[in-house]
Amino acid sequence: MWSLSLAATGLFATSRSPTDKRESWTDKANYCLYDHVEVYNIGQECVHFRNGSSHNTIQNSYIHDCGLVTPDYGEGVYVGSDKGKWAELIKEADYNTIRSNVIGPGVTAEHVDIKEGSSFTIVEHNIFNGTGITGANSGDSFIDVKGNDCIIRFNVGYSNDNPKVANAFEVHQRIAGWGLNANFYGNTAYLTNATQYVVLTDSKGNATASNNTRIPTGNLYSGNVVDTDQSTSNPTTSSTTKPSTTSTSTTSTSTTSTTTKPSTTSTSTTTKPSTTTTTTTSGTTTGTTSNNPTTSSTTTTTSSDTNTPTTTSSTTTTNHPSNGITLQSTNLLILSLLFISYILA
């Protein structure tokens, strides 16, 4: 591939007779800079980066009155090549930048047309004057994106009551795998027709969009456009809801587990006179017996109508002298000892 570095800078204008269909073709050229130029009075597209031309920039320039012979092809800046030309032209035209230009009036097709096969085009800080857009050959928007991974940001477009301006920015898939991942942000579109959108995609192209403004307010996005302004608010709502659900579930599980255990222990006990076990459930002390003849235990649970931990510590009542059942057991033991002593004597 040929490679050319060119800097065309300074205040100068280029104009031709409208019979000269094209003005500036950049073919197989890389790292060219067009700065402070005026391109106008052209039969078809005014500026064209094509046939493998990449890393080129046009900036601070004035582009107007394009498509005077063939309005269908009267683009202001044309990037790449239509798929019908891929057999004869290199389709890749990547990393080209269109920056800080005034495009229009008198541009009969799109102000910027980014073709399939091209990638990573940046269009930023431009002013689009929609007077003169004809809608011929679907040239009915400021920018038409058919390439991939393009960034469209901080541009201002004026439809100027032109009914031929269908939408500010559009994305189309002309061939599978293209017309994807365009990113539109920080743009402002003055659209006087209520049906016009700031960003519209067809059924197969896609884009993301944020912080774009429509004046007057109205339609913003249509098609496969992810509004990241709206997406950002969704995690906040989800985050607020989740902790409430988790807290309720944990409290319920804890209460059920604590209440169930003492009931199981009480039910499984059998009678044996050698050991006293004091079990406190729901604030009531009862005397029961255990299978283990050498162990005395105290089982304590929280009352079923409260969750406070203070109940647990206050219900341990083993060997309390005022307990009638415990005193009675002690008396029986003394009488048994006296009886045994009498027999032995």
Secondary structure in CASP SS format (residue, H / E / C, confidence):
PFRMAT SS
TARGET T0000
AUTHOR 0000-0000-0000
METHOD secondary structure of the structure
MODEL  1
M C 1.00
W C 1.00
S C 1.00
L C 1.00
S C 1.00
L C 1.00
A E 1.00
A E 1.00
T C 1.00
G C 1.00
L C 1.00
F E 1.00
A E 1.00
T E 1.00
S E 1.00
R C 1.00
S C 1.00
P C 1.00
T C 1.00
D C 1.00
K C 1.00
R C 1.00
E C 1.00
S E 1.00
W E 1.00
T E 1.00
D E 1.00
K C 1.00
A C 1.00
N E 1.00
Y C 1.00
C C 1.00
L E 1.00
Y E 1.00
D E 1.00
H C 1.00
V E 1.00
E E 1.00
V E 1.00
Y E 1.00
N C 1.00
I C 1.00
G C 1.00
Q C 1.00
E C 1.00
C C 1.00
V E 1.00
H E 1.00
F E 1.00
R E 1.00
N C 1.00
G C 1.00
S C 1.00
S E 1.00
H C 1.00
N C 1.00
T E 1.00
I E 1.00
Q E 1.00
N C 1.00
S C 1.00
Y E 1.00
I E 1.00
H E 1.00
D C 1.00
C E 1.00
G C 1.00
L C 1.00
V C 1.00
T C 1.00
P H 1.00
D H 1.00
Y H 1.00
G C 1.00
E C 1.00
G C 1.00
V E 1.00
Y E 1.00
V E 1.00
G C 1.00
S C 1.00
D C 1.00
K H 1.00
G H 1.00
K H 1.00
W C 1.00
A C 1.00
E C 1.00
L C 1.00
I C 1.00
K C 1.00
E C 1.00
A C 1.00
D C 1.00
Y C 1.00
N C 1.00
T E 1.00
I E 1.00
R E 1.00
S C 1.00
N C 1.00
V E 1.00
I E 1.00
G C 1.00
P C 1.00
G C 1.00
V E 1.00
T C 1.00
A C 1.00
E C 1.00
H C 1.00
V E 1.00
D E 1.00
I E 1.00
K C 1.00
E C 1.00
G C 1.00
S C 1.00
S E 1.00
F C 1.00
T C 1.00
I E 1.00
V E 1.00
E E 1.00
H C 1.00
N C 1.00
I E 1.00
F E 1.00
N E 1.00
G C 1.00
T C 1.00
G C 1.00
I C 1.00
T C 1.00
G C 1.00
A H 1.00
N H 1.00
S H 1.00
G C 1.00
D C 1.00
S E 1.00
F E 1.00
I E 1.00
D E 1.00
V E 1.00
K C 1.00
G C 1.00
N E 1.00
D C 1.00
C C 1.00
I E 1.00
I E 1.00
R E 1.00
F C 1.00
N C 1.00
V E 1.00
G E 1.00
Y E 1.00
S C 1.00
N C 1.00
D C 1.00
N C 1.00
P C 1.00
K C 1.00
V C 1.00
A C 1.00
N E 1.00
A E 1.00
F E 1.00
E E 1.00
V E 1.00
H C 1.00
Q C 1.00
R C 1.00
I C 1.00
A C 1.00
G C 1.00
W C 1.00
G C 1.00
L C 1.00
N C 1.00
A E 1.00
N E 1.00
F E 1.00
Y E 1.00
G C 1.00
N C 1.00
T E 1.00
A E 1.00
Y E 1.00
L C 1.00
T C 1.00
N C 1.00
A C 1.00
T C 1.00
Q C 1.00
Y C 1.00
V C 1.00
V E 1.00
L E 1.00
T E 1.00
D C 1.00
S C 1.00
K C 1.00
G C 1.00
N C 1.00
A E 1.00
T E 1.00
A E 1.00
S E 1.00
N C 1.00
N C 1.00
T E 1.00
R E 1.00
I E 1.00
P C 1.00
T C 1.00
G C 1.00
N C 1.00
L C 1.00
Y E 1.00
S E 1.00
G C 1.00
N C 1.00
V E 1.00
V E 1.00
D E 1.00
T H 1.00
D H 1.00
Q H 1.00
S H 1.00
T H 1.00
S H 1.00
N H 1.00
P H 1.00
T H 1.00
T H 1.00
S H 1.00
S H 1.00
T H 1.00
T H 1.00
K H 1.00
P H 1.00
S H 1.00
T H 1.00
T H 1.00
S H 1.00
T H 1.00
S H 1.00
T H 1.00
T H 1.00
S H 1.00
T H 1.00
S H 1.00
T H 1.00
T H 1.00
S H 1.00
T H 1.00
T H 1.00
T H 1.00
K H 1.00
P H 1.00
S H 1.00
T H 1.00
T H 1.00
S H 1.00
T H 1.00
S C 1.00
T C 1.00
T C 1.00
T C 1.00
K C 1.00
P C 1.00
S C 1.00
T C 1.00
T C 1.00
T E 1.00
T E 1.00
T E 1.00
T E 1.00
T E 1.00
S C 1.00
G C 1.00
T E 1.00
T E 1.00
T E 1.00
G E 1.00
T E 1.00
T C 1.00
S C 1.00
N C 1.00
N C 1.00
P C 1.00
T C 1.00
T C 1.00
S C 1.00
S C 1.00
T E 1.00
T E 1.00
T E 1.00
T C 1.00
T C 1.00
S C 1.00
S C 1.00
D C 1.00
T C 1.00
N C 1.00
T C 1.00
P C 1.00
T H 1.00
T H 1.00
T H 1.00
S H 1.00
S H 1.00
T C 1.00
T C 1.00
T C 1.00
T C 1.00
N C 1.00
H C 1.00
P C 1.00
S C 1.00
N C 1.00
G H 1.00
I H 1.00
T H 1.00
L H 1.00
Q H 1.00
S H 1.00
T H 1.00
N H 1.00
L H 1.00
L H 1.00
I H 1.00
L H 1.00
S H 1.00
L H 1.00
L H 1.00
F H 1.00
I H 1.00
S H 1.00
Y H 1.00
I H 1.00
L H 1.00
A C 1.00
END
